[in-house]
Amino acid sequence: MAIRNEVVEGVKRICDQYANEPSPLMMILSAVQKEYGYIPLEVQKIISEKTGIPVAEIYGVVTFYSFFSLNPKGKYVLGICLGTACYVKNSQQVIDKFSQMLGIGPGETTEDGLFTIEAVRCIGACALAPAMSINGKVLPKVTPDQVGKIIDEYRAKEAQ
C-alpha cells in the first residue's frame, strides 16, 4: 500500500517534534495514532527511518498496547467488555450478537467504515456488567436483545 505524500510528511513532522526526547517512541506512536487513527507497517517504517529504532521494536510496541491499531477503525468503536464481571453476566453473547448482526468479528471493521468491534478486558464498569463502550461512552447492562437497537441508533445518526 502506498502512503500519500502528505501522510509521509506528517509522520516525519511528528517524529521531528520528539527528536530531542530521550525515549520518543511512545510519544511519536501516540501522536501518529491520534492524527491518522492507526499505525500501519508502512508508517512504522517511516518512523524507523526517522528515529533509527528498528521496525521490529516499533511493531512490538504497536501490537503490545491495545490502544494502538494496525488497521483503520470504524467511526464507532464498539468495545465489549470480556472482563470477569461482564463475562459471567454473558457479555460473550453480546459480542456474538454484534458479530452476527454486523457480519464482522472482533478486531474487524464493517465495509462501510461505521463499526469496529473490539473485545476488551475490563472497562472499569464492573457494577454495570455486562458493559460496553462506544467511542468511550459506557453503556450499562447490555443484553443481546439490545444489540439491534444500538446498531440502528448509530446508523440513524449517520442518516441525519
BELPE-V94425 format. One record per pair of residues at least 24 apart in sequence whose ideal C-beta (glycine too) atoms are under 8 Angstrom apart, sorted by the first residue. I is the first residue (numbers start at 1). J is the second residue. Records with the same first field share a line. If there is no record, write none. Layout:
# BELPE-V94425
I=J / J
This chain:
# BELPE-V94425
1=40 / 42
2=42
3=40 / 42 / 43 / 46
7=36 / 43
8=46
10=35 / 36
11=43 / 46 / 47 / 50
12=46 / 50
15=46 / 47 / 50 / 51
16=50
24=51
25=51 / 53 / 57 / 58 / 61
26=61
29=58 / 61 / 62 / 68
33=67 / 68 / 69
37=69 / 72 / 73
38=68 / 69 / 70 / 71 / 72 / 73
39=68 / 69 / 70
40=70 / 71
41=70
66=118 / 120
71=107 / 109
72=109 / 113
73=109 / 116
74=109 / 110 / 113 / 114 / 115 / 116
75=113 / 114 / 115 / 158
76=114 / 115 / 116 / 134 / 135 / 154
77=115 / 116 / 118 / 133 / 134 / 135
78=115 / 116 / 117 / 118 / 132 / 133 / 134
79=118 / 120 / 123 / 132 / 133 / 134
80=106 / 117 / 118 / 119 / 120 / 130 / 132 / 142
81=120 / 121 / 122 / 123 / 125 / 129 / 130 / 131 / 132 / 133
82=119 / 120 / 121
83=120 / 121 / 122 / 123 / 126
84=122
85=122 / 126 / 127 / 129
86=122 / 126 / 129 / 130 / 131
87=130
88=129
89=129 / 130
90=130 / 143 / 144
91=129 / 130 / 131 / 132 / 142
93=144
94=130 / 132 / 142 / 143 / 144 / 147
95=119
96=144
97=144 / 147
98=147 / 151
101=147 / 148 / 151
102=151
114=154 / 155 / 158
115=151 / 154
